[in-house]
Amino acid sequence: MKLSFVIPAHNEEKFIGKCLDSILREAAEHVGDVEIIVVDNASTDGTSSVVRTYEDKGVHVVSEPRKGLVYARQCGYEKATGDLIANVDADTMLTLGWINTVMREFTNDDKLLALSGPFIYYDLTPARRLLVRLFYYAAYGTYVLNRHIFHHGSMLQGGNFIIRKTALDQVGGFDISIDFYGEDTDIACRIAKIGKTKFAFNLPMYTSGRRLSGEGMVTMGIRYALNHFWVIFFKKPFTKESRDIRP
């Protein structure tokens, strides 16, 4: 089973190296079964130059001139050749055993179409990380209620989710009309209509808390929750645009 990483990157020269290092570390146990694609998404900094230093390690860089997260995800999906598409962000880092967990979950359950896990915000204070974890528990409880009681909607964490390529093909890929917010809920709902999705707390991933810090934890919590439910019930996100959060 081949796993393709798709990493959208807009002006991510500061973070992309650490992301790639973490993937290559985990991929060392799966030689020949891992593909890494970085989508240079209209960057104006040195992102592409940093990525090209990894080409001799098998990292591929492709260009998507239309700026936008979902444009980049769609571009990477179209270029990917793996059975599984791992959608991660440029400011993320894999935890130890991440690829092993992914491979085991999909190998043991051929009905599983999509898998996701939570973020660990490594640069937030312990108190703020605790608040984030409580938010995840609340979100998971809502997901269980919606999915298994009302049979409506599903839950994937944008930046830490894996989908079978055949399932993405079946639902027509990503919805490029979505700018940023709600893209994960949209794809989760569409995949859930054709098969099994799973959110697993044993599949965490490190990420930067720059957006939470830049826009405020309460604001972001409300915004994510609002867009999650808006997509489930109205088939489109409430928030139409996002702003860049860069160091």
N, C-alpha and C positions, 0 to 999 in steps of 0.2 A: 504494500500500500504506500503510495507516494503522497507526501505532504508538501504543498506549496504555500510558502509565506508570502503574503501581499502586504506591503508596507507603504502607505501613502506618506509623502514627505514634502511639505511646503516650508522652505526656510528652516530646516532642521539640522543644520551642520553641528550644532552643539550636542544633540542627543542621538543622532542616527548611528554613530559609531558604537555607543554602549549597547544600543538595541541589537545591532548586528553581531557584536561580540557575544552577547548572551545566547542568540540563536545558534551561532556557530559552535559554541561550547556544548549545547544540548544536542546539536546535530552530529557531533563527532561519534555518537553511538549508532547513528543511522545513515552511514555513508551510502550514497546513491538513492536514498529514499526521501531526501529533503531538497526542495527547490526554494531559493530566496529571490524574490522580485521586489525591488524598490521602485516605486512610482514617483519620479521627480515631478511634482505637481506645481509647475509654474514658479519654481524657486528663483530667487534673485540673489541668493547668497552662495556659499560654497558647498551646499548639500551634495550636488552631483559629483564634485571633485572628491569629497570624502568617500562617497560610495564607490567610486571607481578605484580607490585604493584596495577595495575588497574583491575586485573582479577576479583576481588570481585564486581566490578562495571559493569561487563559484557563485558569487553574488551578481545578479543581473540588474541593470538599471534601465528603465523605460521612461519615456516622457509622456505626460498628459498636460498639454498646454492650457486646458480649461480648468481654472482654479476652482477647487471644491472637493471636499472629502469623498463624496459619493462618486463623482467623476473618476477620481483616482482608484477607488475600490473596484469600479466597473472595468477600468482599463486593466488593472492587475488580474482580475478574474478572467478576462478575455485572453490574456497572455499566458496564464497558468496552465501547466500540463499535468498537475497532480490529481489524484483521486479526491483529496481533501484540500480545501482552501482555508488557510489560517489567516484571518484578518486581524492584524495587530497594528498598533500605532507607532510612530517613530520615536516617541518618548517613553516607550515601554521596555521592560526587560523580563525575559522568561525566568521563572523560578526553577529551582533544581527539579528535574524529573518531569517538566512540563510536557515535552514531546512524548515521553514514555506513557504518561497518563492519557494523552490524546490517542495514541496508537492503540492502547489497551481498550479504551472505551469503544472505539469504532470497530475494532477487531472482534470484540466480544458481543457486540450488538449490531447486527446488520440492518436493523430497522431504525437505528439512530441516524438522523439526518443532520442535526446541528447540535453543537456542544458549546458551552460557555462557562466562564467563571468570573469571580470578582477581581477588583483591583486592590492592590496594597499601595497606598500613597506614601512612598518612602520619604518624601521631603516635608510631610506634615508633622505636627506635634503628635505625641501619643494620644492626647485628649481628642484631637480632631480625627485621628485614625479610628478611635473608638466610635465617634459619632457616625463616621462613614460606615462602619461595620453594622451599627444599629439600623442605619438607613437600608443597608442590604437585607437585613433580616426582615424589615418591614416590607420591602419590595418583594422579597421571596414569598412572604405570606400572602401578599396580594396576587402574585403570580399563581400560586397553588390554588387559591380560591377561583381566580378567573379561568385558569386552564382546566382544572379537574372537576370543578363544581358547575361553573357556568359554560365551560367548553368554549371559551372565547379568549383569544390573544395568547401571547407567550412572552418569554423573557430571554434576551441575549444582551450581553454587555458589549457595547461598541468598543473595538480595540482589543477584545479578548474573546473572539468567537471563531469557531471552525464549522464549515459546512461542506457536505459532500458536493462535489462539482456537479454530479448528475441532478441533485436537487436544485441547485442554482440554475442549471439549464432549464429544468422543468418550470420554474417560476419566472423565468425570463430575466434573471440577473437582478441587479440593484435598480432602484427607482431613482434615476438621475435628476428628477424634478425636485428632490429633497436636497436642501443645502447642507444641513448638519444635524440638527436636533431631530430625533425620531427615526433616524435611518436604521438603527438596530432593531427598534420595535417593529418597523415596517417589514423588514426581512424576516423577523421572528414570526410574525403573524402569517405571512405568506407561506413560509416553510411548514409551520404547524398545521396548515390546512391539508398538506399532502403526507405528513408523517411525523415522527417523533423528534422532539427537541428536549434538551436537558440543560439545566443550570446546576453546576457542581461546585460546591465550596472547596473541593480538593484540587481545583484548577486555578489557583490565584496567579496574578501577574503583577509585577511592580510597575508603577507608572508615576509620572510627575503630577503633583497637585497644583500645577501652575494655574489651571483654569479655576479651580476652587478658590485659590488664593486671590486671583485677579478679579473675580466677579462676586466672591462671597459665598460661603457654604450654604447659607439659608437660601439665597437667591438661586443658586445652582440646583439645590435639592428640589425647590418648588418648580423650577423650569423643567428639569428632567421628568419629574412626576407628571406635570401638566402635559408635556409633549407625549409621554408614554401613553396616557389615557386618551389623548386627542387622536393619536394614530389608531389606537384600538377601536374607538367608537366612531370616529369621523373619517378614517382612512387617510389622514394628512396631518402633518405637525401643526401645532398652534404657532410656534415661533418660526418665522419664514427665513430669517437670516441669522448668521452668527458673526462674531468678530474674532480676529486673530488674537491669540494670547501667546506672546513670545517673551522670552526673558529680556 
